[in-house]
Structure formats: structure tokens, C-alpha cells
Amino acid sequence: MFQSLIHGLIDFVQAHAEWAVPIAFVLSFLKALAFVTMVVPGITVMLAIGTLIGASGIDFVPVWLAVSLGAGLGDWVSYAIGFRIKDRARHVWPLSRHPDLLPRGERFFRRWGAMSVVLCRFFSPLRATIPLLCGIFEMPWGVFQLANWFSAFLWALVLLAPGSLLGGWFR
């Protein structure tokens, strides 16, 4: 029964392959946005997407690019929000309910600088706060963008490639 369920899902993905890129983009964009990332299970979703594209034979590169661009744009928006609202972020949900997140993120940000963007792309809950903090504490735009885009493409590769390779075994 499990195999027929898996093959049914793979057949569905193959039949709707044209939606793989836009869905991957939207999911990674939402996952990268400050606050939204706390309710969207990004790592699990990205591993599943990688597995499904591998199992269904969908080309890896367009999906990888979509996930990378979505993640980079989502963090860019989070940076812009932080830059715009500054300290008022402390009073916005979920940070108002989890006041420990900002001080923890700030300590990490102050210690690691631009590398914090790269490192936190891979670790929750700081992933939700670091781009926002970069904006709040006015990390130079170019420094942030360099770390943001490098980490977005790396993150997408690390999360999609293993699933894609594993998914190829289902074909």
C-alpha cells in the first residue's frame, strides 16, 4: 500500500510538473520571511520537494534556482522590514510573545556579523530573526546581500540535492 501511495504521488507530481518551480519559489519565499518562518516547516518541505523532483524526473536546476531566489528575496524583505521598523519589532508577534529571541539573535549577530546570515539560514529559530536584526542594526546593505544570496543558493543546494538523489531511486 505504501508503494502505491508513493507512486501515486510521483505520478501526480509528474502530471503537474509545470507547477514545481512556482510552488518551490513561493514556499521558500514564505519560509524566509520573518515571522512566517516560525509556522512553515521549511527544512521538511524542502527535503520533500527534493525527493519529489528526483523521483518524478523534474529537472533539478530550475527548482534549485527557484528555491534559492525565493529564500534570498524573503530574507531581503525581512531585512527591509527590520530596517524600516527598527525597535518596534519587539512589539510585533511573535517577538512580543518570545522576547528571548531578539536578544539571543542580537548576541549571535554581534558576534558573527555577516556570517550570522549564512549560519542561521540553516538553524531555527534564529533563521527567523537574523535578517530582521540585520535591518534593525543597519548592517550595510551590500554586506547583507552578499551573505544573503550566497547562503540562499547554498541552503537550497544542501536541502534539495540529497532528496533529489534519494528520489531518483524511486524511478
C-alpha positions, 0 to 999 in steps of 0.5 A: 500500500505504501508503494502505491501511495508513493507512486501515486504521488510521483505520478501526480507530481509528474502530471503537474510538473509545470507547477514545481518551480512556482510552488518551490519559489513561493514556499521558500519565499514564505519560509524566509520571511520573518515571522512566517518562518516560525509556522512553515516547516521549511527544512521538511518541505524542502527535503520533500520537494527534493525527493519529489523532483528526483523521483518524478524526473523534474529537472533539478536546476530550475527548482534549485534556482527557484528555491534559492531566489525565493529564500534570498528575496524573503530574507531581503524583505525581512531585512527591509522590514527590520530596517524600516521598523527598527525597535518596534519589532519587539512589539510585533508577534511573535517577538512580543510573545518570545522576547528571548529571541531578539536578544539571543539573535542580537548576541549571535549577530554581534558576534558573527556579523555577516556570517550570522546570515549564512549560519542561521539560514540553516538553524531555527529559530534564529533563521527567523530573526537574523535578517530582521536584526540585520535591518534593525542594526543597519548592517550595510546593505551590500554586506547583507546581500552578499551573505544573503544570496550566497547562503540562499543558493547554498541552503537550497543546494544542501536541502534539495540535492540529497532528496533529489538523489534519494528520489531518483531511486524511486524511478 
